[in-house]
Amino acid sequence: MKLKAIATLLTLCASAAFADEAYFVSSEIVHENRVLGSPSMLVLANNSASLEAGDSYKLSFIVKPNNEESVLISTNLNIAGNSYNPALLVHLGQEASVSIDDMTLSMTVTRHTQ
C-alpha cells in the first residue's frame, strides 16, 4: 500500500512538472501534393491550440508531454470538408509525419526555454 502511494505521488509530481511546459510547434500541411501551409506557434502543454487559414484548413491540437524526450500530439485537421484526427508521437527536435489519403501532416516540436 505504501509503495502504491509513493508511485502515485511521483506520478502527480511528474505531471505537475510538465504542466507549465511550453513548446514551439512547427508544422506543414500538404493536400493533393500542394503545401497548404507551414504554421508555427508557441503552445503550453496540455492546452488546446488552434489556427486556420481561410477556407484552406483548420488545425487544432494538444501537446501532451510523454517523457523528457518526446510528446504526444492529438490533432484535428479539417481540409476541403474532410476531417482527420491523427495522433503523433514526436521526439523533440525531430520531425514526425502522418499521411492519410491525399493529406500529409508533418510536425516538429522543441521545448521552449524562457
C-alpha positions in Angstrom: 0.0 0.0 0.0 2.8 2.4 0.9 4.6 1.7 -2.4 1.4 2.5 -4.4 1.0 5.8 -2.5 4.7 6.7 -3.4 4.2 5.8 -7.0 1.0 7.9 -7.2 2.8 10.8 -5.6 5.7 10.5 -8.1 3.3 10.4 -11.0 1.5 13.5 -9.7 4.8 15.4 -9.2 5.9 14.5 -12.7 2.6 15.7 -14.1 2.9 18.9 -12.3 6.4 19.4 -13.6 5.1 19.2 -17.2 2.0 21.3 -16.5 3.7 24.7 -17.3 6.0 23.3 -20.0 6.0 25.4 -23.3 6.7 24.0 -26.7 7.4 25.5 -30.1 5.5 23.6 -32.7 6.3 23.8 -36.4 4.0 22.0 -38.9 3.5 21.5 -42.6 0.1 20.6 -44.2 0.1 19.1 -47.6 -3.1 18.2 -49.5 -3.1 16.7 -53.0 0.7 17.3 -53.3 0.2 21.0 -52.6 1.6 22.7 -49.5 -1.4 24.5 -47.9 0.6 26.0 -45.1 3.5 25.8 -42.7 2.2 27.2 -39.5 4.3 27.5 -36.3 3.2 28.5 -32.8 4.2 28.5 -29.2 1.9 26.4 -27.0 1.6 25.3 -23.4 1.5 21.6 -22.6 -2.0 20.1 -22.2 -3.7 23.2 -23.6 -5.7 23.2 -26.8 -4.2 25.3 -29.7 -6.0 26.1 -32.9 -5.3 28.0 -36.2 -6.9 28.3 -39.6 -6.1 29.7 -43.0 -9.3 30.9 -44.5 -11.1 28.1 -46.3 -7.9 26.1 -46.8 -7.6 24.3 -43.5 -8.2 24.4 -39.7 -5.8 22.7 -37.4 -6.4 22.1 -33.7 -4.1 20.1 -31.4 -3.0 19.4 -27.9 0.7 18.7 -26.9 1.0 16.3 -24.1 4.4 15.5 -22.6 5.2 11.8 -22.9 8.6 11.8 -21.3 11.7 14.1 -21.2 12.4 13.3 -24.9 9.0 13.2 -26.6 5.5 14.5 -26.7 2.2 13.1 -27.9 0.2 15.4 -30.2 -3.6 14.8 -30.7 -4.8 16.7 -33.7 -8.0 17.6 -35.6 -7.4 18.8 -39.1 -10.1 19.9 -41.5 -9.4 20.2 -45.2 -11.8 20.5 -48.0 -14.7 19.2 -46.0 -12.7 16.2 -44.7 -11.8 15.8 -41.0 -8.6 13.9 -40.0 -7.7 13.1 -36.4 -4.2 11.6 -36.3 -2.1 11.4 -33.2 1.7 11.7 -33.5 4.4 10.7 -31.1 7.1 13.3 -31.7 10.7 13.1 -30.4 11.8 16.6 -29.5 13.7 18.2 -32.3 12.8 15.6 -34.9 10.0 15.7 -37.5 7.1 13.3 -37.3 4.6 12.9 -40.1 1.4 11.0 -41.0 -0.3 10.6 -44.3 -3.9 9.7 -44.7 -5.5 9.5 -48.2 -4.1 12.6 -50.0 -3.2 14.6 -46.9 0.2 14.7 -45.1 0.7 16.4 -41.7 4.3 16.9 -40.5 5.2 18.3 -37.1 8.4 19.2 -35.3 8.4 20.2 -31.6 11.1 21.8 -29.5 11.0 22.7 -25.8 10.7 26.4 -25.3 13.1 27.8 -22.8 12.5 31.2 -21.3 
